Amino acid sequence: MGVELTAIHWIYVLFILLIIGFMIMRRDTTLVCIAGIFLIAITATGSLSSSVSSIFTSFIFAITELLSTILVISIIVAMSRTLTITGINDVMISPFTKLIRTPALAYWTIGILMMVISWFFWPSPAVALMGAVLLPVAIRVGLPALGVAMAMNLFGHGIALSGDFIIQAAPKLTADAAGLPVGEVISASIPLVIIMGAVTTITAFYLIKRDMKSGKLTAATGLTVDTPAELQSDASQQHLLSLNQKRFFALFIPVLFAADVAAMFALDLQGGDATALVGGTSIFILLMISLSAHRNKGLEKTTGYLVEGFQFGFRVFGPVIPIAAFFYLGDAGFTQMIGDFLPKDSHGIVNDLGVGLASAVPLSKEVGAITLTVVGAITGLDGSGFSGISLAGSIASLFAAAIGTGAATLTALGQVAGIWVGGGTLVPWALIPAAAICNVDAFELARRNLLPVTIGLIVTTIAAMFLI
């Protein structure tokens, strides 16, 4: 299980610590990430020209990986702009205002709906489906946009994705690596997912309420640029559609998205395919509303809305690309960005670090649980949440063989830690969809999530010690 750790690995660790430190100090990390990419590249290649080129190559790689997310967010924003300008948004959200009357109801309602939808279709399309409709309702009853983003993030990318009980992609990866039946890992993960989810969401809610009361968290906290969800409707354009037309679209749009949900279920669409369906539906809605509202000018207005959406998308994602590029170095991106300069038996920088940690610690139930949590968290730093959980499964199998028990629980614990960190609640660029839809800064959202998720991981790790 030994693996050779080179200077490249230690430089990567150093820059991870620097990035975390800069985030805690609320400083921008772009320069740190670029410096990290350059230093790792020149250490690996020894060539100044190749290292300079690697910075640009890494940006291209990151943009390519993020492009589908950028695109769907931009389209959703463009569609939302038409809803706001025409007044359809006001008609659409009016029924929800009767159900969601307080910030607490907004937080728990949005969170639970997000969790349920994410179980069936994963979080990315769920964020797109829910954000445009429920965000304005939550803001009107006093829950800041940052609170909405936290609810969608923690319940969707946290609870739903870490358990993944319906689609079962995550437990399949970890179970295969650990040599266990999928059902066994799912059964072992249920108490851990419940404990982690309850502790994290309750802690987050307490902190949101506390900071709202003290004035630290307001409607403006963490906001980036104006988005269609928050822009006030232009009173002069409210006559673009009649009341009956607004009511028609207010009913027709949820029906279309409900049809998307049904299609995802019937056709077994997941991940990127499901997101593409939501994005295509949003374009269709944008075209219908634009042509209905602006009539003869509809063709030009459609382009204008799309341009607004793309401007917003790239403005929000711009600061994220350098940090995404750096963290992609930790996984499969290294070879494409820099070249084949890692040791022959390497499986990527973060996986090597996880294996190295596992082989360096003494074994007991307590140490095993702590190590699996740390390994899961480290492998989650590449931001996918999924790339490293196979490693967690294989390490759990080795630890269980040495301890003599607890293979399924250790496997589930590594899975939970990896996905909570890397699936979209802590790594800043991984939680971009929720941040973008809610118009909040991704780094501020990551900072807000840090304490609840850390407390949740500690409590869950202690619980796992008793379950092994």
N, C-alpha and C positions, 0 to 999 in steps of 0.2 A: 504493500500500500504506500511505500515511500515514493516521494516525488522530488525532483531536483528544483529547488527554489533559487532563482538567479537574481541578479541586480534588478532586472526588469520587474520582478515580482515585488521587491521591497520598495522600489520607486513608486509603483502603483499604490501600495499600502500607504506610503508617506503622503501622496497626493490625495488619497481618499480622506485621510485625517485632516489635511489642510482644507479640503473642500467643506467638510463637516464643520470645521472651526470657523471658516469664513461665513458659512450659513448662519451659525449660531450668533455671530457678531453682526448679522444682517448686512454683510458686505457682498458685492457682486463676485461671482466665481468664474466669470468668463476667462479672465487673464490666467487664473490658476489652472483651469482646464487646458488651455492652449499650451501653457508652459509644461504641464504634465505630459501632454501628447508629444511635444517636441523632445523633451528629455528622454522619454521612453523610446522614441524613434531613434534618436542619436545613439543611445546606449545599445540598442539592438543592431543597428546597421553600421554605425561608425561613419556614416556619410552625411555631411551637412546638407547637401542638396536634396537627398532623399528624405531627410528629416523635415526640412521646410516643406517639401511636397506632401509629406504625410499629414500635415495639418489640414491642407486643402482636401486631400483624399478622405480624411476622417469626417470632414464636414459633409462631403458628398454622400458618404455612406450613411451618416446619421439622417440627413434629409430624405434619402431614399427609403430608409426604414420607417421614418415618421410620416411619409407623404400621405398615406391613406388616412391617417388620423387628422392631419392638417386639412385635407380635402373635405372630409365629412364635417368637421367643425365649421369650416368656412361656409359650406353649403347650408348647414343648419342656421348659422348666423344670418346669411342672406335671406333665407326663408322667414326667419323671425322678424327681420326688418319689415318685410311686407305685411306680416300680421300686425305689427305695431302701427305702421303708417296708415293702414286701412281701418284700424279699430277692431279688427277681428279678434285680436288678442283679448280685448276687454270683454267681449261677449263669451269667448271660450273659457275664460277663467272664472266667470261669475258663479257657476255651480260650486267650484272648489272653495270659494270664499266662505260659503256657508258651512263647509265641513272643517276647514282649517281656520280656526279663529285665534289661535295663540301661537307664539314662537315654539312652545313645547310640542303642540300638536303638529306643527309644520315639520319639526325635526324628526319626530318618530314616524309620522305618516310617510314622508318622503323616504326615510331610511328603510322602513319595512317594505314599501312598494319596490324600491330599488333592489333590495335583497331578493324578493320573490322573482322579479323579472330576470335578474342576473343569474339565478339558479338555472333558468331554462335557456337563456340566450347569451349569457356572459355580460360583463358590465358595460363594454364600450357602446353597443347599440342601446342598452338600457339608459345610459347617460343622455344620449341624443334624444331618445323618446321622451324622457321625463323632464329634462332641463327646460326645454322651450315652454312647456305647459305649467309646471309647478313652481319654477323659480319666481315668477312675478307674484304668485299667490303668497309664497313664504315671505317675500320682502314686504308685501303690503301689511302682513300681520306682525311684522317686527323682527323676523329672523334675518340677520344679515346674510348677504350672499356667501360669505366665508363659512357660515354655519350650514348653509344648504350644501355647499361643496363638501364639507366634512361628512355630512350625513350620507350623501351619495357615495363618497369615497370609502368610508368605513364599512358601511353595510354591503356595498356592491363589490368593490375591489378587495375588501377585507373578508367579511364573513362569507359571502356567497362564493367567491373565487377560491378561498383557502379550503373550503369543504368540498365544493364542486360535486355535490351529491347526485345531480341529475345527469349532466354531460359526462362527468367522471374522467376528464382528461388528466387532471392533476393526480388523483389517487392511482390511476393506471400507470403513470410514469414512475411514481415512487414505489408502487407495489411490484412492478416488473423488476426494478433495480434491486429491491430487497428480496426478491424471490418469494413473494407472498401473494395469496389471492386478493383481488381488488376489494372484495366484500369485507375482508378482515381489516384492511387499512381504513376503509370507510367507517366501519364500526368503532375502531379505535379512535378515529378522528372526531367523532360526534361530540363526546364530552369536552375535548380540547377546543373545538370550534365554538361550542356554546360558551365555555369559560372565557376564551379570548374575546369573543364578540361582545358578551355582556359587560365585561370589565372595561373594554376599550370604549364602547359607545356610551356607557353610563358616565365614565370619567370625562369623555369629550363633552357630553351634555352639561355636566356640572361646571366644567371650565368655561363653556360658552355662556351659560347663565351668569356665572360669577363675573366674567369680563364684560358682559352686557350691562350688568348692574353697576359696575365700577366705571363704566365708560371707556374701557380699553378696547372693547369690540363694538363698533358702530356700523351703520349701513355702509360707510365709506371705507372701512378697514380692508386692506388688501386689494381694493379695486384697481384694475389696470386702465383700460380705455373704455369709453362708453360702448355698450353693446345694444343691440335692438331690444333685449329683454328689459333694459333699464331706461332707454330713451323714451321721453314723454312723446306721446302722439302729437303730431302737428295738427292743431285744431283746424287749420285751413284745409286739411286733406281728409277730414273725417267724412266728407260727403262723397268720397270716391266710390263707395259702395252704399247701397240702401241697407236698411236694417234687416230686411229679409235676406239679402245676399250675405250679410255678415253672419246671420244665424245659420244659413246653409253651410257656409265654409266652416263655421265653428263646430258643426256636427260632422261635416264631411271629412275634415282633417283627422280627428280622432278615429273615425271609421277606417281611413286609409292606414293609419299606423296600427290599428288593431288587426287589420288584414295582414300587415307585415308580420306581426307577432304570430298570427295563425300560420302564415307561410313558412316562417322560421321553424315552427314546430312540425308542420306537415312535411316539409322538404328537408328537414334536419340541417338547416343552415346554422353555422356557428362562426364566431370570431369575425374574420374579414368579410366573409360572405354575407353575414347578417348585417354588418355595418354598411356594406355596399347597398343592400336593399333599402335600408333607412335613408341613406344618402340619395339614392335614385328617386325615392318617393318624395323627399324634400325638394328636389329639383322640379319634379312634376307639380307639386303644390305651388312652388314659386312661380312657375310659368302660368298656371291657371289664374292665380290671384293677380299677377302683374297684367295679364291680358284683359282680365275682367275689370280691374280698377282703372287702368290707364288707357284702355281701348287703343286708339290710333298710335299712342306713344308707347304702347306696351313692349314693343320689340326693343326700343332703346332703354326703357326703364329696367327690363330684365337684365340687360348687360350691366347697367349701373348697380343693381342690387348684388349681382355676382362679384363685381369689382370690389364693392364695399366688404363683402364677406371675405374675399381673398386678402384684402388689405388687413382686415382684422386678424385673420388666421396667421399670416406671416409676422405681424407685429407681436402677437402673443407668443408664437413659437420661436421667434428670433433669438431671445436670450437662452432658450433651452437647447439649441442645436450644439453649442460647444460642450456643455456638460453631457449631453447624450453621446457625442462623439467620444468623449473620454471614457465613459462607462462601457461603451461598446467595445473598447479595446480589451476589456476584461473577459470577453467571450469570443465568439466566432469572428468578430470583426477584425481582430488583430492581424490575421493573415492578409485580409483584403486591404487593410489600411497601410500596413508596414511591410509585411512579407512573412516568410516562414522562418522566423528567428527564435522561436521558443524551443525548449528541449524536446527531443523526439517523443518522449512518453507524456508530453503535456496535453491536457484537455482544456486549455485556456487558463488565463491568469487566475481568475476567481476560483475555479475548480481546483487548481493546484494549491492555492492557499488553504482551501477547505480541507483537502486531503492532508496537507502538511500539519494543520492544526489537529486533526483527528489522530494522526500518528504520534503526536508529541505529548498527549495527555494520558495520565493513568486512568484506569477504568473502574467505575462503580456506577450504581444506578444514578446517583446524584450528578456525578461528573458526566455520565453519558447523556443525561437530559440537558445539562447546560451546554455541552459541546454540540449537540444536535441543533439546539436553538441558535448558537453562534454560527455554526456552519451554514444553517439555513439562511440566516441573516446576511452572511458574507456573500453567499452565492446569489442572493437576491439583489445585490448591489449593481448587477448589470442591467437591472430594470425590467426584465421580462417576467421574473417570478417563476418561470417554468424551466429555464435553461439549467438551473442548478439543482432542482429537486430530485433528479435521478441520482446525483451524487449523494444527496441526503439519504436516499433510500439505501444505497450501497453501504454507506458508513453505518447506518442504523443496523443493517444486517451483521456487519462485523462486530459492532459493539454488543449486540444481543447475543451473538455466539460467545463472546468473552464473558459477558455477565451471566448468561444462561437463561435470560428471560426478556420479554418486553420488546420484541422485534416490531410488532405492529404499532405500538404506542410511540416508540422512538421514530419510526418512519413517518407517522402522522405528525409528530411534533416538528420534524425537519421540514415537512411540507407546509405546515401552518406558518412557521417562521419565515421560510423562503418567500411565500406568496404575500404575506402581510408586508414584508419589507420591499420586495421587488415587483409585486403585482400591481402596485399603484397607490400606496398610502404614504410611503416615505421617500422613495427616490424621486426627486422633483420632476424629471421629464416623463416619468411613467404615469404621473397623476394629472398630466396635461388635459385630458378630455374633460374631467369634472371642473378643473380650474378654468378652462376656456369657456365652457358653457355658462359658468357662473360669473365670468368676468372678474376673476380674482387672480392674484399673483401666485404662480405655482410654488414658488419658494416659500411664500408666506403660508400657504396651505400645508406644505411639508413641515414647516416649523410648528404649526398648530397641531398637526397629527403626531408629532414626535413623542410628546409626553404620554398621551393616552395609549399609543401603540407600545411604547417601552414598558409602561406599567402592566399592560395586558400580557406582553411576552414574559415578564418576570413572574406574574401570577400563574400563567399557563404552564411555565416550566416547572414551577414548584408543584403544581397539581399533577403534572406528568410523572414526577418522582414517586408519587404515591400510587399512580396507576400502573407503573411498570411491574 
